[in-house]
Amino acid sequence: MNKIKILFYEIRLELSRVSWPKGRELWNSTWIVIYFSIILAIFIGLVDLLFSHGIRLLLK
């Protein structure tokens, strides 16, 4: 039981040392992640479309 108390104490200690982002910085980071996720999804979709079209042409 004592080890669990020490664990939670150390977790609280580490969390107090964390540099938490401010609201504006958090929103900017969130939008950057959303933007790049959309760009990556479009890129992967286009590459998949090209490969599937190429495979279909090869199999004909």
For each residue, the residues with C-beta under 8 A, 3 or more apart:
1: 4 5
2: 5 6
3: 6 7
4: 1 7 8
5: 1 2 8 9
6: 2 3 9 10
7: 3 4 10 11
8: 4 5 11 12
9: 5 6 12 13
10: 6 7 13 14
11: 7 8 14 15
12: 8 9 15 16
13: 9 10 16 17
14: 10 11 17 18
15: 11 12 18
16: 12 13
17: 13 14
18: 14 15
19:
20:
21: 25 26 29
22: 25 26
23: 26 27
24: 27 28
25: 21 22 28 29
26: 21 22 23 29 30
27: 23 24 30 31
28: 24 25 31 32
29: 21 25 26 32 33
30: 26 27 33 34
31: 27 28 34 35
32: 28 29 35 36
33: 29 30 36 37
34: 30 31 37 38
35: 31 32 38 39
36: 32 33 39 40
37: 33 34 40 41
38: 34 35 41 42
39: 35 36 42 43
40: 36 37 43 44
41: 37 38 44 45
42: 38 39 45 46
43: 39 40 46 47
44: 40 41 47 48
45: 41 42 48 49
46: 42 43 49 50
47: 43 44 50 51
48: 44 45 51 52
49: 45 46 52 53
50: 46 47 53 54
51: 47 48 54 55
52: 48 49 55 56
53: 49 50 56 57
54: 50 51 57 58
55: 51 52 58 59
56: 52 53 59 60
57: 53 54 60
58: 54 55
59: 55 56
60: 56 57
